[in-house]
């Protein structure tokens, strides 16, 4: 099923739910004196009547198209990651992924596996075998840099912080990712792009690259 079809169905459901809510609120405003329970049949009839009117006026189709376009836009072009600048000079720093276990970790039978307070470095057990390239998909220089790097290191993982990862995936005929809500850049404390992240020893090396 295509993304557009899924979005279209989702938009329709959202509009119907909103309509039901507005009708329900309308029933709750201005009650005076004795009240009577709203019959389900009357409510459905009101909904269908309202939908029919909106459809005939063309408002429903226009609103559905507008919501569908907005939904597709958010999928194709996610919100850019905030707080990142363009690298003005080459810079290198390191990230230590070591964590402190905050509670005892046991197996299903209650036997202790990792005691509280233990230092654990994930890449000591599962090495990072691919480098990650963080770059701005709206910056032609950064896109060219990432593409050139991928030619030398095909297994590297391209990650956008701005721009359309879907369009770039189509152009490059390979998967391009997007750092949704800046979760990875925040974790790694990235400040500038383009940046290359890769394992060096038991730490992650982060190279900010000025183009």
Secondary structure, DSSP 8 states (H G I E B T S, - for coil): --HHHHHHHHHHHHHHHHHHHHHHHHHHTT--S------HHHHHHHHHHHHHHHHHHTHHHHHHHHHHHHHHHHHHS----TT-EE--S-EEEEE---EE--S-EE-TT--EEE-TT-EE-HHHHS---S-EEEEETT-HHHHHHHHHHHHH-TT-EEEEEES-HHHHHHHHTS--EE-GGGHHHHHHT--EESEEEEEETTEEEEEE---
